Structures are given as C-alpha cells and as structure tokens.
Amino acid sequence: MSERLSAAFRSSLREGKTPAVMLWLNTLKGTRVFSADPLPADIFAAQAGTKFNAAVMFDASVMFNGGSLFLAAERRALKVGALKAGTASMPENLVGSFRRSSRRSLRVVLANDDRAITKLFAKEPLLMAGCQVKVGFIGLALTDYATVLEGRVERVEIRGSFEAALTVKEV
Amino acid sequence: MAPGLDAKILLAKAGRYSNPANEADILPVVIGDHASGSGFGLLPTVEIDTVNHVFLVADHAVGSLTNVYVDGVEQVSGFTTSVSNNYEGQGSVATITFSSDPGGAVTARGEGLQDAGSTVESWADAVVAYLRLKGGFKDGDFDQTELARSRSQSAAGGYEMAWVFAEERTAKEWLTTLMAPVLGSHDLGADGRVRLFVHAGRPKVDLARLVGHVVATRDVKEGSQGVHLTYDAANLVNSVSARWGWNFAESKWMGAEDNWQTALSEKSQNLYGEVRREHLMKGLKDEAAARKVAEIILDIQPEPVGVATFKLEHMKGFGWSPGDLFGFTWMWGPDELDQGMVNRIFRVEAVSVDLARLEAKVTASETGYYLAGRVFFDAAVKFDASKRFGAKRDLTVYA
C-alpha cells in the first residue's frame, strides 16, 4: 500500500472500527463494484462521469463517461479472503522460496443465487479484467478508501448453485 | 499387453568397448534427418576407442554420415566414416575413425535410424521406432487404428522428428516427453495397447467417444450444488513464444519466435489483453511445422476454457477414461444464450473412482461444442430465415 492514508482513515483505524473492502472490476463494458459491506454514500456521485451539458461537445474528442461506464455497485460479496503473498509451500520449501517471487492475491466469494455472475461471465470478459481492491471503513467517503491491490482477475469459479468466486492477482 | 511403461529404458554404455574415453558415456540413438536443415543437425559423438581414434555417432546403423566437424570446423580428410560398423563384434553402429587424434570435440551430420531403406522421421513413426529399438516394444503393443491416424496427422502437420536419445528414462516419461512438442498425447486402451494421439489441427470432437450424458440435478452428488466450474487465466493463450530446432550437440535452440498470433488471437487480445505462453518443441526442426503447432494452441485457447469437477453417484463414470466425451447439463453454467449449460460437450480429463462409496470424481474440460439436434426436411421447418439450417441446439434432457 503505497498511497497516503487520509486523516479519516487513520482516525477510524485508531478507533478500532470494522474495515470495509471493495472490489473494483473494470471490464471492457465498464466498472462494477462488489462489496460485503455498506458502500460509501458518495460512490455514485463520485462516478457520475460526464454530464450532458454544454461543456462537452459531441465531436468524438471526448469519450462518453471517459470510456468507462460505471455499471453497478452491489453488496454482493459474501466473503473476502486474506491478501496472500509468499511461498505457499513454506515452511517445508525454504530453498524454493529464494527462487520464487510471489504476486499478492485475494479471493472474493460473490453471491450468485440469482445467476448474476453466471450471466455476467457469459457476456463480459471477466477473466483478465483489471481490478482494484480498496479498503476503508463503514461511513467513510470513497476518497478516504485506500487501494491495497491493483491487479487482474486470474480465476473465475462458479460453485454449485449459489456462489461464484473471483481470484485477483497483483500485476 | 505392452511392456512395462514404468520400466526405465536402458541404453548401452561406452564401457562395452576395449578402450573408451569414458566407460559411462551413453551410446546415443539417432532418429531423423540431421543432414539437412538450417544448422539443426549437429550430432554429438562418443569416443569408443582412444587408441584407434574411433568415435561412435549412433548405437545402430544409420542412413548416412554426410559431414564431420572438429570443434565446429568441417573436416575433409583424415577420417573414414561407416554407417554400419560391427565394431569389436558388438553389433552395427555408426562410426567415424580418424587417422590420428582429432584433438577436439567431434560432431557430425547425417541421417539416423532406417526402416526399409528410408529414414525414420515422421513423428508417430519415430516415437514407435525408439520404443521398439530400445524399449522392447513390438508392433502389436500399439493400437494400430490410432497409430495409422497419428501417422496421417504427422504427415499432414509436417511433424518430422530429429532427436538424439542419450538419456535413460521410463517408457512413460519418453512418451510424455516425445508427444509434448507436437501437442500429442498417449494412453493405454482397454486392451492394454498404447494409443498415440497426434493432431495436425484443433482436435475434433469425436462422437464415437461420447460415453454418456450428465444432468447435474440427477447424476451429480449434491445435484447442481455439487458442480464446481473454474475458468483460469492459465488456460487462456493468445500469443505463443515458440522454440524449435534443438541442437543436441551444442544444447541450444536454433529457431525462435516470440510472438506468434493468428486473426483469432488478435480478437482474444482485444478482450483479455495479451496472454503469452512459451511452447518448447524439442526435436521439431521445421519452422512451418512449429508454426502449425502454435496455431493449434492459439485455436484451442483464445477463449477461457472451463474445467468442471463433480462427483457422480450410482457407479456412473466408472468406465470413463481421459479423452472420453459426455454431454453436460447444468443450469447454473454460463451460456451465451442464457439458457444454462444444456448438452454442452465436455472432455474427461481425469476420473477417480471411490470404490467404498461407489462414486466417481470427474474432472472435465469444455470442448466448445454442443450436442445438436437434427432438423428434418418436413413442413415443420420453413426456409424463411426464421431458423438457422442445421444449427438447432439439442435441448433434450436425456434420461
């Protein structure tokens, strides 16, 4: 985590508030946000994008909404796994750990009881989609959230009838 | 029954001769044409007689020895070659005999093992030839139907092998090693014969291998919830970094291409970004054949390939083996028509049978094909563009 933490973030941290995690997914069609926690109140306002006013000319010089539509923000995540780094085979393979670098990864389990992720997978390229994992606290503004991982989706699992899971890895 | 696939295939050592430079040196087997090509053909040698300066090229008779080199410099005199030399009564071998100590590393070019006067080089034939020569296999140990198909596919793909065998491995290890460069595979048929599979294009779905239908709600333990479908980035490829033309004498690749693509892979890159994989084609010396192999990879994996795992109940799946096909119906699977997976054809990758529970754990991959229903030429179907000819999806849930 290289970016500076906001004062509100640090204050929430000191107060021992419960953290909130969001997965920002950028497919070719636009941006989707999945979270297990209540979303920041300003999330839609912050992503309002280009307005239809006289400031923007429809002359192809500007892509509508900056080229990335904000499609959805949902409390669909059921479980956010640990942010993992390092050699999985430790402590047995100490020598191997010297030869191997590891990208950080995170697995997010999503509700799929309405087949929403199944349908999404069939119509949007979820695999290899760019993504960000943001951490903040419930009640904080979106700008106070910190990005802890930037990567891409390297595995999509559709499990049984009710769950899907995305594994994201650092690029 | 084929000889043990797990037994190590041993090769002769230089110690069988009176004055070798090193008794432990393995006497190599040379398969294929190492006489022509863009520098791919250098053959290492083993000095089997330090007194008479005799160097062994192959532990069998060969088709030709066309060029001789010392420290990479071609020699034109001071030596004699023999494509079949029963040296010290130890059987026919290919040798180079110098009139005096050459004083450097001796290499050569030539054509390897012969069969009825022709150089063995077609890929399937080459694999069989090595296992027959050193592994104790006979013609009857190979499934002749699959072998004939693999031969024709080897010819269609232009897959010609140029290999120097100087390592001791089990037959199974050799089969895996030798088939991998051309995306081939092997297994044991029900009759115990070795089946070789070589493809000159994307493997076709052979409905003769359709072993059944799986309806998740009916056949899978825990029903629909018992299915786990995974799409992994590791199964997505839209650019191939290829290496071919291995020089056995100098241990280096002679052919390389870092970014082979097709029109299909460009579309894939637009969707998923560039996903490049390396494919090493040791023993394959022709660039056109290497390109063909790369195109097969790019044709198979430009889209994510789903891998499903589930357990079948009531002894279903007990007789299945890798490569078998089944129609899979699982309403929770992704589908472009949003109808769920109905009669999507999956290929069995692995089956593990639990005899205590009478369950079979199946791992299977998507083929990209569906079982299709036939359209009859009757009044029910009109040629008015409202239906696509022959493209009716079979939505029957099989009993």
Interface residues (C-beta under 8 A of the other chain):
Chain A: L28 N112 R115 T118 K119 F121 A122 K123 P125 L127 M128 R152 V153 E154 R155 V156 E157 I158 R159 G160 S161 F162
Chain B: E222 S224 Q225 G226 V227 H228 L229 T230 Y231 D232 A233 A234 L236 L271 Y272 G273 V275 P304 W332 G333 P334 D335 E336 D338
